[in-house]
C-alpha cells in the first residue's frame, strides 16, 4: 500500500536527475536528446497517474527547449541576479521608514559594487557575440 501511494514520487525521481544533467551538458545534441527523453517520461507519467502538472511542465520544456540548451552550453545562471534581488529586499526591510530615496539607492549601490559590470567590456569595437557561441570580428578597421 505504501509503494502504491508513493509510486508517483518514485516515477518523478529520475526526471529530477535528468534535468540536472541537462543544465550541465555542454553539447547541444546531448541536451536535446535529454530534453526529448524527459518530455516523453513526463507525458507517460501524466497519462499513467493523471498528473496534470507533469503535462504542463512538459509543455514548458518544449517551448523553452532552445533557451535551456543554450543556457547549459554556455553555463548561464541567474545566481547573481537572485543574490542581488535578495540583498535589495533585505536592505528594504531594514531600511523601512527611510524618507530619503536617494539614501536608499546609495545603500543598494554600496551593497552591490558590481552593479555597473558589463559583460561586453572586454569586446573591442567591431566584435560581436554570435548565437553559435563564436566571436565575430568585423573586417572594417576600428576608428582611432
C-alpha positions as CSV (number, residue, x, y, z in Angstrom):
1,X,0.0,0.0,0.0
2,X,2.9,2.4,0.8
3,X,4.5,1.6,-2.5
4,X,1.3,2.3,-4.4
5,X,0.9,5.7,-2.6
6,X,4.4,6.8,-3.4
7,X,4.6,5.4,-7.0
8,X,4.2,8.9,-8.5
9,X,7.2,10.2,-6.5
10,X,9.2,7.1,-7.5
11,X,8.4,7.8,-11.2
12,X,9.3,11.5,-10.9
13,X,12.6,11.0,-9.2
14,X,14.6,10.1,-12.3
15,X,13.3,13.2,-14.0
16,X,14.9,15.4,-11.4
17,X,18.3,13.8,-12.2
18,X,17.8,14.2,-15.9
19,X,17.0,17.9,-15.5
20,X,20.3,18.4,-13.5
21,X,22.1,16.7,-16.4
22,X,20.5,19.0,-19.0
23,X,21.8,22.1,-17.2
24,X,25.3,20.6,-17.0
25,X,25.5,19.3,-20.6
26,X,27.7,21.4,-22.9
27,X,26.8,19.6,-26.2
28,X,23.6,20.7,-27.9
29,X,22.8,17.2,-29.3
30,X,23.2,15.6,-25.9
31,X,21.0,18.2,-24.2
32,X,18.4,17.9,-27.0
33,X,18.3,14.2,-26.5
34,X,17.9,14.5,-22.7
35,X,15.1,17.1,-23.1
36,X,13.2,14.9,-25.5
37,X,13.6,11.8,-23.2
38,X,12.5,13.9,-20.2
39,X,9.4,15.2,-22.2
40,X,8.4,11.6,-23.1
41,X,8.7,10.5,-19.5
42,X,6.7,13.4,-18.3
43,X,3.9,12.6,-20.8
44,X,3.9,9.0,-19.7
45,X,3.7,10.0,-16.1
46,X,0.9,12.4,-16.9
47,X,-1.1,9.7,-18.6
48,X,-0.4,6.9,-16.0
49,X,-1.0,8.9,-12.9
50,X,-3.4,11.6,-14.3
51,X,-0.9,14.2,-13.1
52,X,-1.7,17.5,-14.9
53,X,1.5,19.3,-13.6
54,X,3.7,16.8,-15.5
55,X,1.9,17.7,-18.8
56,X,2.2,21.4,-18.1
57,X,5.9,21.0,-17.3
58,X,6.4,19.0,-20.5
59,X,4.8,21.9,-22.5
60,X,7.1,24.4,-20.8
61,X,10.2,22.3,-21.7
62,X,9.1,22.1,-25.3
63,X,8.5,25.9,-25.5
64,X,11.8,26.8,-23.9
65,X,14.0,24.0,-25.3
66,X,16.4,26.3,-27.2
67,X,17.0,28.6,-24.3
68,X,17.6,25.7,-21.9
69,X,20.0,24.0,-24.3
70,X,22.0,27.3,-24.8
71,X,22.0,28.1,-21.1
72,X,23.5,24.7,-20.4
73,X,26.0,25.1,-23.2
74,X,27.3,28.5,-22.1
75,X,26.8,27.9,-18.3
76,X,24.3,30.8,-17.8
77,X,22.9,31.2,-14.3
78,X,20.7,33.6,-12.6
79,X,22.6,33.2,-9.3
80,X,24.0,36.8,-9.3
81,X,20.6,38.3,-10.2
82,X,18.9,36.3,-7.4
83,X,21.5,37.3,-4.9
84,X,21.2,40.9,-5.8
85,X,17.4,40.8,-5.5
86,X,17.7,39.1,-2.1
87,X,20.2,41.8,-0.9
88,X,17.9,44.6,-2.1
89,X,14.9,43.0,-0.3
90,X,16.9,42.8,3.0
91,X,18.0,46.4,2.7
92,X,14.4,47.4,2.0
93,X,13.3,45.5,5.1
94,X,16.0,47.0,7.3
95,X,15.5,50.5,5.9
96,X,11.8,50.6,6.5
97,X,10.9,54.2,7.2
98,X,13.6,56.0,5.3
99,X,12.2,59.1,3.8
100,X,15.2,59.8,1.5
101,X,15.1,57.6,-1.6
102,X,18.5,58.8,-2.7
103,X,20.0,57.4,0.6
104,X,18.2,54.1,-0.1
105,X,19.7,53.9,-3.6
106,X,23.1,54.7,-2.2
107,X,22.8,51.8,0.3
108,X,21.9,49.5,-2.6
109,X,24.9,50.7,-4.7
110,X,27.2,50.2,-1.8
111,X,25.9,46.6,-1.2
112,X,26.2,45.8,-4.9
113,X,29.5,47.1,-6.2
114,X,29.3,45.0,-9.4
115,X,26.1,46.7,-10.4
116,X,27.9,48.6,-13.2
117,X,29.6,45.5,-14.5
118,X,29.1,44.8,-18.2
119,X,29.9,41.5,-19.9
120,X,30.7,43.5,-23.1
121,X,33.5,45.5,-21.6
122,X,36.2,43.1,-22.9
123,X,34.9,43.4,-26.5
124,X,36.7,45.6,-29.0
125,X,34.9,47.8,-31.4
126,X,33.7,45.7,-34.4
127,X,33.3,42.5,-32.4
128,X,30.0,40.7,-31.8
129,X,28.9,37.6,-29.9
130,X,27.1,35.2,-32.2
131,X,24.3,32.8,-31.3
132,X,26.7,29.9,-32.2
133,X,29.0,31.0,-29.4
134,X,31.7,32.4,-31.6
135,X,33.0,35.9,-31.6
136,X,32.7,37.6,-34.9
137,X,35.3,40.2,-35.9
138,X,34.3,42.9,-38.4
139,X,36.6,43.4,-41.3
140,X,36.4,47.2,-41.0
141,X,39.2,48.8,-39.0
142,X,38.2,50.5,-35.8
143,X,38.1,54.3,-35.8
144,X,41.1,55.8,-34.0
